[in-house]
Amino acid sequence: QACAAAYGRGAFPEGAMNFPVPWRALLPVDAVPAVAGENGRALRDICDATGAGIDLSQEGETPATLSDKICTISGSIEQKEAACRRIVDELRNLQGVQDQEPGVFVIIVPTNAAPMVVGQKGAQIKEVIELSGAEISVGKEGILGMLDQPIGITGTGGQVVSAVSKINAILQDLADRGRLQPSDFKYRPGAVASSMGPGLDGPRGPPPSGGNPRTHAKFVVATSVAGWIIGKQGRHIRELQDNSGAHIQVLKEGEVPPGVSPGDRIIELGGRYEAKAEGIQIILMAIDSMPALQAPRETQMLVPKALSTDAEVKDVTQMSGAEIEVRDLPGHDEALCTLLGSIEGRVKAAQQFLTRLEEAVQDGSTAGAISDYGAGRAPASAPALGAQPP
């Protein structure tokens, strides 16, 4: 049930955008006959009237666990807005919602773009709410079997379409900057999100499975925190290592870069990419669970200078929701990044930096110092981690 005749309509000036982002919504299966009409006639009428292209997902184009149909609208912004309004109005009629009464409409966005839609401390989504007048709820979990996040929008027909348009404008900006690709808007059977925190990918997509086992994520902690991580006779660190699959090593006192307090310690995580990403979450959550008043409310991470530029930090901030302060370490090839905010935000920010490090090492597009980052130290084994800090 598709009307593709309008797909080529609507002038998109060459170079004006990377690609026109399609708008996608979930339609309850019992609403499909009314929205599509007999043999798709109602959809064709909407296409003819608006110039948009509309497609309803067919069997095999969504996970078996998803009962709803995915409605994809393509065309110019004006065409998509007009078609979306027609579909929203039809759903409101089916629900028996009066003109000025609030109705619910659910759209989906790529999971890796959801943090950008929300914005730092929710600033982006609050702006959409204020400008559109709609109520918006971003799903905490992705759609099972898909790399997409549902967003519920409640309001009048005009408010809903306004919110849909503004949210998709955020996605269009990401696409124009190369952060989203056409494949991010299609169902990919078997694809799973990387462990970038609960349901989130990095903005550039997960590195190939495995990554570089010799790169390390490095965190700077106080001696008391290092002792908490190691635990009595090394039991805690071995448990953390077993749970994550990462190689975890607490360096000796004094093995810190210039500019870092000599009394601090460095925790290194090595191994496969997936294990390191999981290890970051487990380690930071473990630190956060220290006895009351002892747990630090910030995370310090050593990041290669080439990955701690203003542009990189801005991207990580937007994707994670954490605040990031960067301090240069003179004469050292790393910067000290302080991650501030909720534990979830700090975990996501640290995982984002790891993802960028893996990509930089893989593609060799950055300075030579990064291509060998962390390669000089062999991964530690659990038995070597048992010594308590002095």
Secondary structure by P-SEA (a helix, b strand, c coil): cccccccccccccccccccbbbbbbbbccccccccccccaaaaaaaaaaccbbbbbbccccccccccbbbbbbbccaaaaaaaaaaaaaaaaaaacccccbbbbbbbbcccccccccccccaaaaaaaaaaacbbbbbbccccccccbbbbbbbccaaaaaaaaaaaaaaaaaaaaacccccccccccccccccccccccccccccccccccccccbbbbbcaaaaaaaacccaaaaaaaaaaccccccccccccccccccccbbbbbbbccaaaaaaaaaaaaaaaaaccccccccbbbbbbccccccaaaaaaaaaaccbbbbbbbbccccbbbbbbbccaaaaaaaaaaaaaaaaaaaaaccccccccccccccccccccccccccc
